[in-house]
């Protein structure tokens, strides 16, 4: 899939400046907002507004930030890539970035098989981001646990995302309860 198709700007000349919205999740530490805004300026974007919701937290305990900017489509791609390379969690980039959602349940030894690694690997999937997460586990390690994951998925990429979930689960001997896709 072409990069332009992922951000909903197909058919627009690279010379045309457009308004874009990016949604981020930031850790509540000094300098994080500046670290997230630097790639916009460094790649030729013009900052229009920043909505920083410090009083609210995402399901992962991060601060949601919405950034409006102007750039060409090529600059926008560079900005998004630079943000991700800098470790900034981009939850939405452009209006169609994550147009679908899918919820799965993982069951097994989630904690013993490094839950953080599991979530990070699913987050690194180019077509999805973790929108919500809940964990149920008995006390102590060595016990089975289950997690419900709601994933925001790029439009048309549900099957690709589910394949990634299955792959990670297989490697860690976890069970996956998948949604009924296409059932009304």
Number of C-alpha atoms within 10 A of each C-alpha: 5 7 12 15 13 20 20 15 17 12 8 13 11 14 11 11 18 15 16 20 18 20 18 21 24 23 16 13 8 8 9 13 19 9 15 22 17 15 20 23 12 12 17 16 24 14 16 12 11 16 11 16 14 12 7 11 15 13 12 13 12 17 20 21 19 17 19 17 19 19 22 20 24 17 19 28 18 18 24 21 15 18 20 15 11 13 12 20 21 19 21 23 22 18 14 16 20 22 14 15 17 20 18 17 19 20 20 20 20 27 19 14 15 11 14 11 13 16 16 12 13 21 17 14 14 12 21 29 24 21 18 14 16 12 15 12 16 10 9 9 12 13 13 17 19 20 18 17 18 18 24 23 28 22 16 13 17 19 12 16 22 21 12 18 22 19 14 18 18 12 9 16 15 22 16 20 13 14 12 9 9 5 5 4
